[in-house]
């Protein structure tokens, strides 16, 4: 994920609505613009390892053989050399995934030393705050304790809450499936009571798990529920109603999401012609530090059925100019951009 917010001087040359004053017509829009106007984020995703301490039903990493794409690089010096090259390439937001990154905290630490770092984890192993005092941590979540035990083999929600209650740099990433939408308020209130945050995304059934396919009617019900959660728990839910709309409808400004629109294709794998607006310099790097995955999810996913929240968020952000037609469209863009900045703590909660 990558975003550059242009200066007011450049914005004023846009055709149609020609000044920021025309776009920022209320105090909320002005506040959000002040929060994001100086952002210049260049993100890349890294597999820290192919190993994991869980096998979650429906996990695309293993169902699409991402774990077999490359062997882990084991040389510590090569990891540090690679991280320094990525920093020199301009990466200033390292998104660490896996497998399970906390199995190799020495590798995580090499990124943390040199680049602002976000670590995605299943929450079984606590990130030690004496070692990583301000690293952002995103904890994956699939439902309440009983549902997590069924899908993941352990009550990972209970364990991760014990690790992170009250931690100001932790949020839960709740993946919504047709089987756990009814649990959304239960888990959101538990997260609220623990002094943590939650962000929602939608499941893509790459593994063809029985009962996990969406119908269009089911998807439409989700948007209303997500909007309700945001209205009811605004201090806990880090989200945006425009994000919900794009995520669920798979459309933005009359365009449909897919291969020809996705901004999260790795630079070295992007042979599209013509090129859509894309994340600058974005790559998805395997744990051998050489192999490049196709995109921010899996090499095998059908782009027409991709529900990835990060890709949809980025899709909005890279299409900033197209959201500058009127004040409401621009406010929608600001909402999603500020949401992204909060999730990586470029903007405080």
C-alpha positions in Angstrom: 0.0 0.0 0.0 1.3 3.4 -0.9 0.0 6.9 -0.9 1.4 10.3 -1.7 -0.8 13.3 -0.9 -0.1 16.2 -3.2 0.5 19.7 -2.0 -2.3 22.3 -2.0 -0.5 24.2 -4.8 -0.8 21.1 -7.1 -4.3 20.4 -6.1 -5.4 23.9 -7.1 -4.5 23.1 -10.8 -7.1 20.3 -11.1 -9.7 20.9 -13.8 -13.3 21.2 -12.7 -13.3 22.1 -9.0 -10.1 24.1 -9.0 -9.3 24.9 -5.3 -9.2 23.0 -2.0 -11.7 25.6 -0.7 -14.3 24.2 -3.1 -13.6 20.6 -1.9 -13.2 21.1 1.8 -16.6 22.6 2.7 -17.0 21.3 6.2 -14.9 21.1 9.4 -14.6 17.3 9.3 -13.2 17.3 5.8 -10.7 20.0 6.8 -9.6 18.0 9.8 -9.0 14.9 7.8 -7.1 16.7 5.1 -4.8 18.2 7.7 -4.2 14.7 9.1 -3.2 13.2 5.7 -1.9 16.0 3.6 1.8 15.3 4.3 1.7 11.5 4.0 4.2 9.8 1.6 3.9 6.1 2.4 5.7 3.4 0.3 4.7 -0.1 1.4 5.8 -3.6 0.6 4.7 -7.0 2.0 7.2 -9.6 3.2 6.8 -13.2 4.1 9.0 -13.5 7.2 8.7 -17.3 7.1 6.8 -20.2 5.5 6.1 -21.8 8.9 3.1 -21.3 11.0 2.0 -22.5 14.5 -1.6 -22.9 13.3 -3.4 -24.4 10.3 -6.6 -22.3 10.0 -9.4 -23.5 7.9 -9.6 -21.2 4.8 -6.1 -19.8 5.0 -5.1 -18.7 1.5 -1.4 -18.9 2.3 -1.4 -22.7 2.5 -4.4 -23.4 0.2 -2.6 -21.6 -2.6 0.8 -23.1 -1.9 2.4 -19.8 -1.0 4.4 -21.7 1.6 5.9 -23.8 -1.2 6.9 -20.9 -3.5 10.3 -20.5 -1.8 12.4 -21.7 1.0 13.2 -19.5 4.0 16.5 -17.6 3.8 18.2 -18.6 7.0 21.3 -16.3 6.9 20.8 -13.4 9.3 23.3 -11.2 7.5 21.5 -11.7 4.2 18.2 -10.6 5.9 19.8 -7.4 7.1 21.4 -6.7 3.8 18.0 -7.2 2.1 16.3 -4.9 4.6 18.8 -2.1 4.0 18.3 -2.5 0.2 14.6 -2.2 0.6 15.0 1.0 2.7 17.3 2.4 0.0 14.6 1.5 -2.6 12.3 3.8 -0.7 10.2 1.4 1.4 9.0 3.2 4.5 6.2 0.8 5.6 7.2 -2.8 6.0 4.2 -5.1 6.3 5.4 -8.4 7.8 3.2 -11.5 7.3 3.9 -15.2 7.0 3.4 -17.9 7.9 3.7 -16.5 11.4 6.2 -13.7 11.8 6.5 -14.1 15.6 8.2 -17.5 15.1 11.3 -15.5 13.9 11.5 -12.3 16.0 15.1 -11.9 15.0 14.0 -11.4 11.4 11.2 -9.0 12.5 13.8 -7.1 14.5 15.9 -6.4 11.5 13.0 -4.7 9.7 12.1 -2.8 12.9 15.6 -1.5 13.3 15.6 0.2 9.9 12.0 0.7 8.6 8.7 1.6 10.2 7.2 -1.9 10.6 3.8 -3.5 11.0 3.5 -7.1 12.1 0.5 -9.3 11.3 0.1 -12.2 13.7 -2.3 -14.9 14.9 -1.7 -13.7 18.4 -0.4 -17.0 20.0 3.1 -15.6 20.6 3.1 -12.2 22.3 5.3 -9.5 20.7 7.6 -8.4 23.5 7.2 -4.7 24.1 10.6 -4.3 25.7 12.0 -5.3 22.3 9.4 -3.7 20.0 8.0 -0.8 22.0 6.1 1.0 19.3 5.7 -1.6 16.5 2.1 -1.8 15.2 0.6 -5.3 15.6 -2.4 -6.6 13.7 -4.1 -9.7 15.2 -6.1 -11.9 12.9 -9.6 -12.9 14.1 -12.1 -15.3 12.8 -14.9 -15.2 15.5 -15.6 -15.9 19.1 -13.6 -18.4 21.2 -15.7 -21.4 20.1 -15.6 -20.5 16.5 -11.9 -19.8 16.6 -11.3 -23.2 18.2 -13.3 -24.9 15.5 -11.5 -23.2 12.6 -8.0 -22.8 14.1 -7.7 -25.5 16.7 -7.2 -23.2 19.6 -9.0 -20.4 21.4 -6.7 -17.8 19.9 -9.0 -14.8 20.6 -8.8 -15.5 24.4 -5.0 -16.0 24.2 -4.4 -12.8 22.2 -6.6 -10.7 24.5 -4.6 -11.9 27.4 -1.4 -10.8 25.6 -2.5 -7.4 24.4 -5.3 -5.9 26.6 -4.8 -2.2 26.8 -1.9 -2.1 24.3 -2.4 1.2 22.3 -0.6 -0.2 19.2 -2.7 -3.3 18.6 -5.8 -3.8 16.5 -7.8 -6.9 15.5 -8.4 -7.7 11.8 -11.7 -9.5 11.8 -12.3 -11.5 8.6 -16.1 -11.8 8.0 -17.5 -15.0 6.7 -21.1 -16.1 6.1 -20.7 -18.1 9.4 -19.4 -15.4 11.7 -21.3 -12.2 10.8 -23.6 -12.9 13.7 -20.7 -12.8 16.1 -19.5 -9.3 15.0 -21.0 -7.4 17.9 -19.9 -9.9 20.5 -16.2 -9.8 19.4 -16.3 -6.0 18.9 -17.6 -5.3 22.4 -15.0 -7.7 23.9 -12.3 -5.8 22.0 -13.8 -2.5 23.2 -13.7 -3.7 26.8 -10.1 -4.7 26.4 -9.2 -1.1 25.2 -8.2 -2.3 21.7 -9.4 -1.5 18.2 -10.9 -3.6 15.4 -11.0 -3.3 11.6 -13.2 -5.5 9.3 -12.5 -7.2 6.1 -14.3 -9.8 3.9 -13.4 -13.4 3.3 -12.4 -14.7 -0.1 -13.1 -18.4 -0.4 -9.9 -19.5 -2.2 -9.9 -22.8 -0.3 -13.5 -23.6 -1.4 -14.5 -24.2 2.2 -18.0 -25.6 2.4 -20.4 -22.9 3.6 -18.0 -20.0 3.1 -19.2 -18.8 -0.3 -21.1 -15.5 -0.4 -24.4 -14.9 -2.0 -25.1 -11.4 -3.2 -28.0 -11.1 -0.7 -25.7 -12.0 2.1 -23.1 -9.5 1.0 -25.6 -6.7 0.9 -26.6 -7.4 4.5 -23.0 -7.0 5.7 -22.7 -3.4 4.7 -25.6 -2.3 6.9 -24.1 -4.3 9.8 -20.7 -2.8 9.4 -22.1 0.7 9.2 -24.1 0.0 12.4 -20.9 -1.2 14.2 -19.1 2.0 13.1 -21.9 4.2 14.4 -22.3 2.3 17.6 -18.6 1.9 18.5 -16.8 4.8 16.8 -13.9 4.8 19.3 -13.2 1.0 18.7 -14.0 0.4 15.0 -11.4 1.8 12.7 -13.3 2.0 9.4 -15.2 4.1 6.9 -18.7 3.7 5.4 -17.3 4.4 2.0 -14.8 1.6 2.5 -17.7 -0.7 3.5 -19.5 0.3 0.3 -16.5 -0.4 -2.0 -15.6 -3.6 -0.2 -19.1 -5.1 -0.4 -20.2 -3.8 -3.8 -16.8 -4.4 -5.5 -17.3 -1.1 -7.3 -15.9 2.4 -7.1 -17.1 5.4 -9.1 -18.9 3.1 -11.5 -15.9 0.9 -12.1 -15.6 -2.8 -11.1 -12.7 -4.2 -9.2 -10.5 -6.8 -10.9 -7.1 -7.5 -12.5 -7.3 -4.5 -14.7 -8.0 -2.2 -11.7 -6.1 -3.7 -8.8 -3.4 -1.4 -7.4 -1.7 -4.1 -5.3 0.1 -6.1 -8.1 3.8 -6.6 -7.5 5.9 -4.3 -9.6 8.0 -7.1 -11.0 4.9 -9.1 -12.0 2.9 -6.3 -13.4 2.6 -6.8 -17.2 -0.7 -5.0 -17.6 -1.1 -2.8 -20.6 -2.3 -0.2 -20.2 -1.2 0.2 -16.6 -3.9 1.2 -14.1 -3.1 3.5 -11.2 -1.0 1.4 -8.8 1.0 1.4 -5.6 4.4 2.9 -6.3 7.1 0.3 -6.0 4.9 -2.2 -4.3 6.1 -5.8 -4.1 5.0 -9.0 -2.2 8.3 -10.8 -1.4 8.6 -14.4 -0.4 10.8 -15.6 2.5 13.8 -16.5 0.3 14.1 -12.7 -0.3 14.0 -13.3 -4.1 10.7 -14.7 -5.2 8.0 -12.2 -5.9 4.4 -13.1 -5.4 1.9 -11.8 -8.0 0.0 -9.5 -5.6 -0.9 -8.7 -2.0 -2.8 -12.0 -1.6 -2.1 -15.2 -3.6 -0.9 -16.1 -7.1 -3.9 -18.3 -7.6 -6.8 -16.1 -6.5 -9.4 -15.2 -9.1 -9.4 -11.4 -9.2 -13.1 -11.3 -10.0 -13.9 -12.8 -6.6 -11.2 -11.1 -4.5 -12.6 -9.5 -1.4 -9.3 -8.3 0.0 -9.9 -5.2 2.1 -6.4 -3.8 1.8 -6.6 -4.0 -2.0 -9.9 -2.2 -2.0 -8.6 0.5 0.4 -5.6 1.0 -1.8 -7.8 1.1 -4.9 -9.6 4.1 -3.4 -6.4 5.9 -2.4 -4.5 5.7 -5.6 -7.5 7.0 -7.5 -7.4 10.3 -5.7 -7.9 12.5 -8.7 -11.1 10.7 -9.7 -12.5 11.6 -6.2 -12.0 15.3 -6.7 -15.1 15.9 -8.8 -17.2 17.1 -5.9 -16.9 17.6 -2.1 -18.6 14.3 -1.1 -16.4 12.2 -3.3 -13.3 13.9 -2.0 -14.6 13.4 1.6 -15.0 9.7 0.9 -11.4 9.6 -0.3 -10.2 11.4 2.8 -12.1 9.0 5.1 -10.4 5.9 3.5 -7.0 7.6 3.5 -7.3 8.6 7.1 -8.4 5.1 8.0 -5.4 3.6 6.3 -3.1 6.1 8.1 -4.6 5.1 11.5 -4.2 1.4 10.9 -0.5 1.9 10.5 -0.3 4.7 13.0 0.8 7.5 10.7 -2.2 9.2 12.3 -3.1 8.6 15.9 -6.3 6.8 16.8 
